[in-house]
Structures are given as C-alpha cells and as structure tokens.
C-alpha cells in the first residue's frame, strides 16, 4: 500500500468519527510572502488525498484567493450576510472540488463587522462543519485588528514567513502583539511556522530554529515547524496562469514541498482529535467574545 492510499484510508476512518471540521488559519506578519498561495495549494493537496476542503477568504474587502484560483464567484460573504443568499449558494467550486467562499472585493461592510453581525455570521456558517473536513481560513496580512482577532480566535494557525529580515521582523511583531492580547491563550492555540522561498528545506528549518528560540525566550510562546517551501520560479508562472502551482507544475520543488506539508497536516489529525476540534462555529464564537471584550 502506497503512502497516499494509506492516508486516504486513515482519513476515511477519521471522518466517520468526527462531527466538526478542522479549522486551520493561515496568516503572516506582512504581505507578499506567499500566504494566499500556500492556503490555496494546501487546500488542493488536502483535497487530492481525500479531504473535503473549503477555503474561507477572511481578507475581507480584497479578492486574492479568487484571483489565484482564476475564478469569479457569483456570490460572496456579503450576499450571505446582507442579501439573503444561503451558505450553499455562496460556496464556489474550485479546482479539485475544493470549495471557496469569497470575502468579496472592495466590500467595506465586511471589513468592519460588529459583534452582533459576527454572531449572525457564525450561525450562518454553522453548516460548514457538515460540508467540509478542513476549513482553511486565509486572513489578511500584518497586525491589523481583524487579523489579530482571527488568529487569537483560532486553535490552529500556520504562520508564513520568508528569509527576508523584514518578513522575520514582522512575523515576530505579530506574535508579540498577539501575546499581549488579554484573551489570547497559547494553551488553546497551536502556531506552526512555514518558511517560504528558502534556498533549501534545511535553510527553512534553520530560520525556524532561530525565530523559535527568540519567541520562546522573550514572548514565552512555543511555535512548531510544519515544513518549508523552496524558492521556485514555477510558483510565479502558476500565478500568472491563475492556477495553483500544485496543479500547473505538480512535479516542481514547491509543489512537492506543499505535498509534504499536506501529509504532515494529515499526520497530525490524531493529535488534533485529542485536543478536540472546535469547528467554524467555535472560531466565530471566539471572535464574538473578542469583540465583546474590546467594546468593554
């Protein structure tokens, strides 16, 4: 039995036991580090090994995910919130049967949702736990309130960075700002680092080692190493084609690295089960709680 077949059987067995989706939030300290590319390609790889995957574009007001997928959704979250569309109506089918929920482009009403509106959105998205095994939340970049709130509300976070000093500094700044949030609990959040555009996997591991030591010593946070993605010109070519690199160039170094990360994510499934998956509803419940505390 090959590795892919073994993973499929493991996934099918786990799917029968679980009631809620696994939510993975992908974020970064700055823009331009490949965060959305990793979100999309990870979704493709997870789908290829048997997962039902939905991407939620939480970079409200922008449309990076749909641009990268080369699709134009008919509806977005604003249509669910304000124009009477159902959850199933706003899910656009992407490549490899992944689902995609657009945050819309230039929609300010989604960028500044109130606590009550977030709670309404939580109720509307509840059905997602039945439609997906994994929900990938692609946040905005940086340390804006909306990004920090999504990360603080999440139980599983992928932090994307690159070897550039500004990227590393901004990743640390995000973690530092996050650690000072009164309602953020490191016990409830697992942060995993993915160095992108590195010369080699070994360089990615070295980058992680250096940052994790600083984060542990000064912020008292633990971050894990999920994998690294080497510099690969095929990624840029795929972006121009508006296709995920894992589909446009499946044998490229970047695609193979993302496949390894997807396998690592699947291999962690049992650990996540022991910690109890919380689903999309719990993520938005946490967001509501954070908003409520902020108002006080």
C-alpha positions in Angstrom: 0.0 0.0 0.0 1.5 3.4 -1.0 1.6 6.4 1.3 -1.3 8.2 -0.5 -3.6 5.1 -0.2 -2.7 4.7 3.5 -3.6 8.4 4.1 -6.9 8.0 2.3 -7.9 5.1 4.5 -6.8 6.9 7.6 -8.9 9.9 6.6 -12.0 7.8 5.8 -11.7 6.2 9.2 -11.3 9.6 11.0 -14.2 11.1 9.0 -16.6 8.6 10.4 -15.7 9.7 14.0 -15.8 13.4 13.7 -18.7 15.8 13.7 -17.0 19.2 13.1 -14.4 20.5 10.6 -10.8 21.1 11.4 -10.2 24.8 11.0 -6.7 26.0 10.0 -6.0 29.7 9.9 -3.2 30.9 7.6 -1.6 34.2 8.4 1.6 36.3 8.0 3.2 39.3 9.5 3.4 41.2 6.2 2.0 40.9 2.7 3.8 39.4 -0.2 5.2 36.4 1.5 3.1 33.8 -0.3 0.4 33.3 2.4 -2.6 33.0 0.0 -0.6 30.8 -2.4 0.1 28.4 0.5 -3.5 28.5 1.6 -4.8 27.6 -1.9 -2.1 25.0 -2.7 -2.5 23.3 0.7 -6.3 23.1 0.0 -5.6 21.4 -3.4 -3.2 18.9 -1.8 -5.5 18.0 1.0 -8.3 17.5 -1.5 -6.2 15.2 -3.6 -5.7 12.9 -0.6 -9.4 12.7 0.2 -10.3 15.7 2.3 -13.3 17.8 1.7 -11.8 21.3 1.9 -13.4 24.8 1.9 -11.3 28.0 1.8 -12.7 31.0 3.6 -11.2 34.2 2.3 -11.1 36.3 5.5 -9.1 39.1 4.0 -12.4 40.9 3.8 -12.6 43.6 1.0 -9.9 42.0 -1.1 -10.1 39.1 -3.6 -6.6 37.4 -3.6 -7.9 33.8 -3.4 -10.3 34.1 -6.3 -7.6 35.8 -8.4 -5.1 33.0 -7.6 -7.8 30.3 -8.5 -8.7 32.1 -11.7 -12.4 32.0 -10.9 -15.0 34.7 -10.4 -17.5 33.8 -7.7 -21.1 34.8 -8.4 -21.7 35.4 -4.7 -19.6 36.3 -1.6 -20.0 36.6 2.2 -21.8 39.9 1.8 -24.5 38.1 -0.1 -24.9 35.7 2.8 -24.9 38.4 5.4 -27.0 41.1 3.7 -28.7 39.8 0.6 -30.5 36.6 1.6 -28.3 34.0 -0.1 -27.8 30.6 1.5 -24.4 29.2 2.6 -24.5 26.6 -0.2 -25.3 29.3 -2.8 -22.1 31.3 -1.9 -19.7 28.4 -2.0 -18.0 28.4 -5.4 -16.5 25.1 -6.6 -12.8 25.4 -7.4 -10.2 23.0 -8.8 -10.0 19.5 -7.4 -13.5 20.0 -5.9 -12.3 22.4 -3.2 -15.0 24.9 -2.1 -14.3 28.6 -1.9 -16.1 31.4 0.0 -15.1 34.8 -1.3 -14.7 37.7 1.1 -15.5 40.0 -1.9 -13.6 42.8 -3.4 -13.9 46.4 -2.2 -16.7 45.5 0.2 -16.2 47.7 3.3 -19.3 46.3 5.1 -17.4 43.0 5.6 -14.2 44.7 6.8 -15.8 46.2 9.9 -18.4 43.7 11.2 -19.9 44.4 14.6 -20.1 41.8 17.3 -23.8 41.2 16.6 -23.0 40.7 12.9 -20.2 38.3 13.6 -22.6 36.3 15.8 -25.1 36.3 12.9 -22.3 35.1 10.6 -21.4 32.4 13.0 -24.9 31.0 12.8 -25.0 31.2 9.1 -21.7 29.4 8.7 -22.6 26.6 11.1 -23.5 24.2 8.3 -19.9 24.4 7.0 -18.9 21.8 9.7 -21.1 19.3 7.8 -19.8 20.3 4.3 -16.1 20.1 5.0 -13.4 18.1 6.8 -11.0 21.0 6.7 -11.7 24.7 6.5 -8.7 26.9 5.6 -9.1 30.5 6.7 -6.9 32.8 4.7 -6.5 36.0 6.8 -5.2 39.4 5.7 -1.5 40.1 6.3 0.0 42.2 9.1 -1.1 43.1 12.6 -4.4 44.8 12.0 -7.2 44.2 14.5 -9.1 41.9 12.1 -6.0 39.7 11.5 -5.1 39.5 15.2 -8.7 38.7 16.2 -8.9 35.8 13.7 -5.5 34.4 14.9 -6.4 34.9 18.6 -9.7 33.1 18.0 -8.1 30.1 16.2 -6.9 26.8 17.7 -4.6 26.0 14.8 -2.5 28.6 13.0 0.0 28.5 10.1 2.4 31.4 10.2 4.1 32.1 6.8 7.4 34.0 6.6 10.4 34.3 4.3 14.1 34.7 4.9 13.9 38.5 4.3 14.7 40.4 7.5 11.5 42.5 7.2 9.4 39.3 7.0 11.0 37.8 10.0 10.7 41.1 12.0 7.0 41.4 11.1 6.3 37.8 12.0 7.9 38.4 15.4 5.9 41.6 15.7 2.6 39.7 15.0 3.5 37.1 17.7 4.5 39.8 20.2 1.3 41.8 19.6 -0.7 38.6 19.8 0.9 37.6 23.1 -0.2 40.8 24.7 -3.8 40.3 23.9 -5.7 39.6 27.2 -7.9 36.9 25.7 -5.2 35.1 23.7 -4.2 31.7 25.2 -1.2 29.8 23.9 -2.7 26.7 25.6 -5.6 26.9 23.2 -3.7 27.9 20.0 -1.1 25.8 18.2 1.1 28.0 15.9 3.1 26.3 13.2 5.7 28.1 11.0 6.1 27.6 7.3 9.2 29.4 5.9 8.6 30.2 2.2 11.0 30.9 -0.6 14.0 29.4 1.1 17.1 28.2 -0.6 16.5 24.7 0.9 14.4 22.9 3.4 17.5 23.0 5.7 17.6 26.8 5.5 13.9 26.8 6.3 14.5 24.7 9.4 17.4 27.0 10.4 15.2 30.0 10.1 12.5 28.4 12.2 15.1 27.4 14.9 16.4 31.0 15.2 12.9 32.6 15.4 11.5 29.9 17.8 14.3 30.5 20.2 13.7 34.3 20.3 10.0 33.8 20.6 10.4 31.3 23.4 12.9 33.5 25.3 11.2 36.8 25.0 7.5 36.0 24.4 7.3 32.6 26.2 5.5 31.2 23.2 6.1 27.8 21.5 5.9 27.6 17.8 6.2 24.4 15.7 7.9 23.7 12.4 5.4 22.4 9.8 7.6 22.4 6.7 9.4 24.8 4.3 8.9 25.7 0.7 12.0 26.4 -1.5 12.2 29.2 -4.0 10.7 28.1 -7.3 10.1 30.1 -10.4 7.2 27.8 -11.3 5.2 29.5 -8.5 5.3 32.8 -10.3 4.5 31.1 -13.6 1.5 29.5 -12.0 0.3 32.8 -10.5 0.4 34.4 -14.0 -1.7 31.4 -15.3 -4.0 31.9 -12.3 -3.6 28.2 -11.4 -2.2 26.6 -8.2 1.4 25.5 -8.7 0.4 22.1 -7.4 -1.8 21.7 -10.5 0.1 23.7 -13.0 3.5 22.2 -12.1 2.9 19.2 -9.9 6.5 18.0 -10.2 8.1 21.3 -9.2 10.0 21.6 -6.0 7.4 24.0 -4.5 4.6 21.6 -5.3 6.4 18.6 -3.7 7.2 20.7 -0.6 3.5 21.7 -0.2 2.5 18.0 -0.7 4.8 17.1 2.2 3.2 19.8 4.3 -0.3 18.4 3.5 0.9 15.0 4.6 2.2 16.5 7.8 -1.1 18.2 8.4 -2.9 14.8 7.9 -0.5 13.0 10.2 -1.3 15.5 13.0 -5.0 14.6 12.7 -5.0 12.3 15.7 -3.2 14.9 17.9 -5.9 17.4 16.9 -8.6 14.9 17.8 -7.2 14.5 21.3 -7.2 18.3 21.7 -10.8 18.3 20.3 -11.6 20.0 17.1 -13.8 23.1 17.5 -15.2 23.8 14.1 -16.0 27.0 12.3 -18.8 27.9 14.8 -16.3 27.9 17.7 -13.9 30.1 15.7 -16.6 32.8 15.3 -17.8 32.4 18.9 -14.3 33.3 19.9 -14.4 36.3 17.5 -17.6 37.5 19.1 -16.1 37.1 22.6 -13.0 39.1 21.5 -15.2 41.9 20.0 -17.3 42.0 23.2 -14.2 42.3 25.3 -12.8 45.1 23.0 -16.0 47.1 23.4 -15.7 46.9 27.2 
